[in-house]
Amino acid sequence: QVQLVESGGGLVQSGGSLRLSCVASGSGFSINDMGWFRQAPGKQREFVARITSGGSTNYVDSMKGRFTISRDNAKNTVNLQMNSLKPEDTAAYYCHANLWVLGANRDYWGQGTQVTVSS
């Protein structure tokens, strides 16, 4: 069974940094795109960043220059380095991966990790 497990959330002051990590565990799969989404209370889940298997990246405009996504294909891991954090970055952050498993492309989500930025 494939699972995505996130780590690295927490409480940080405005202007601080956090690094989120997500590892895909299980067997019998290959990973296409990996990425991060976030959901603040009372709001819809929104896209944050994405990285392809070849290393190409996409970011939402408001996070360009502050957030950096990276991946380690050998470890089935995707990371999100978040710098210059703002209170409006407070949200639950979810790892997403598109995997080739059981003969099809399938979307998987982590359980979420909370990021809280205090002013």
Secondary structure, DSSP 8 states (H G I E B T S, - for coil): --EEEEE--EEEETT--EEEEEEEESSSEEEEEEEEEEE-TTS--EEEEEE-TT--EEE-GGGBTTEEEEEEGGGTEEEEEE-S--GGG-EEEEEEEEEEETTEEEEEE---EEEEEE-
